[in-house]
Amino acid sequence: MKKFTTCLFPAIALFVFFSCKDEESSIPSSEVYVKTRTSEYNELRTPNHAVIYEYNGLYPSNFKLGFGGLAIFRDLEGKLGCCDLACPVDKSHMNPLDIKMPYATCPLCGAKYDLSYGVGNSVSGDSKIPLRTYRNIRDTGEYIIVTN
């Protein structure tokens, strides 16, 4: 019996480890650095709000906007999140997702992603792959800084 339980515990641990692994986004991890301005910081203090950083905007030269731009948001629980604006289906940095909290929608394929709890999982459309999220987010009390 002891040998059975000795084998059973590692088998269960391996099963839990591999079954709980998050599916990786098809969008490549790219350089990210954003430091919010005061007005953006104030906007992000409210749950279910987002600030969008697209490549066609004017930002400081040290800003790095990921693969397709970034959305920094505060989810329904009040936690900060950040996702890439490139759709995992189209993989294009030229057509950013349309963010209307708590959803992000691809203008090309119509895939819809849920940002309610900061994860970016697909809720409709052709995608079963989540959005690329960036988790290194600091709230300094004056700025929100996102890096990777």
Residue pairs with C-beta under 8 A, 6 or more apart in sequence:
22 130
23 128
23 129
23 130
24 129
25 84
25 88
25 120
25 129
25 130
25 131
25 132
25 133
26 88
26 91
26 129
27 67
27 68
27 84
27 86
27 88
27 91
27 131
27 132
28 67
28 132
29 132
29 148
30 64
30 66
30 67
30 84
30 148
31 64
31 66
31 148
32 64
32 65
32 66
32 70
32 82
32 134
32 136
32 146
32 147
32 148
33 62
33 63
33 64
33 145
33 146
33 147
34 53
34 59
34 63
34 64
34 65
34 70
34 72
34 82
34 144
34 145
34 146
35 60
35 63
35 143
35 144
35 145
36 44
36 51
36 72
36 143
36 144
36 145
38 142
40 51
40 72
40 144
41 142
41 143
41 144
43 49
43 51
44 50
44 51
44 72
44 73
44 74
44 80
44 144
45 74
46 74
47 74
47 75
47 76
47 77
47 78
48 73
48 74
48 75
48 76
48 101
48 102
49 73
49 74
49 101
50 71
50 72
50 73
50 74
50 99
50 101
50 115
51 71
51 72
51 73
52 69
52 70
52 71
52 85
52 96
52 99
53 59
53 63
53 65
53 69
53 70
53 71
53 72
54 65
54 69
54 85
54 96
55 65
55 68
55 69
55 93
55 96
59 65
66 84
66 85
66 86
66 132
66 134
67 84
67 86
67 93
67 132
68 84
68 85
68 86
68 87
68 92
68 93
68 94
68 95
68 96
68 97
69 84
69 85
69 86
69 93
69 96
70 82
70 83
70 84
70 85
70 134
70 146
71 82
71 83
71 85
71 97
71 99
71 104
71 115
72 80
72 81
72 82
72 137
72 144
72 146
73 80
73 81
73 82
73 83
73 99
73 101
73 115
73 118
74 80
74 81
75 81
75 102
75 115
75 116
75 117
75 118
76 102
76 116
76 117
77 117
77 118
79 117
79 118
80 118
80 137
80 139
80 144
81 115
81 118
81 120
81 133
81 137
82 133
82 134
82 135
82 137
82 146
83 104
83 113
83 115
83 120
83 131
83 132
83 133
83 134
84 131
84 132
84 133
84 134
85 96
85 97
85 99
85 104
86 92
86 93
86 96
86 97
86 132
87 95
87 97
87 106
87 108
87 109
87 111
87 127
88 111
88 122
88 127
88 129
88 130
88 131
88 132
89 106
89 108
89 109
89 111
89 125
89 126
89 127
89 129
90 106
90 108
90 109
92 108
95 106
95 107
95 108
96 107
97 104
97 105
97 106
97 107
97 113
97 131
98 104
98 105
98 106
98 107
99 115
101 115
102 114
102 115
102 116
103 112
103 113
103 114
103 115
103 123
104 112
104 113
104 115
104 120
104 131
105 111
105 112
105 113
106 112
106 125
106 127
109 125
109 126
109 127
110 124
110 125
111 122
111 124
111 125
111 126
111 127
112 122
112 123
112 124
112 125
113 120
113 121
113 122
113 123
113 127
113 130
113 131
114 120
114 121
114 122
114 123
118 133
119 130
119 133
120 130
120 131
120 132
120 133
121 130
122 128
122 129
122 130
134 146
134 147
134 148
136 146
136 147
136 148
137 144
137 145
137 146
138 144
138 145
138 146
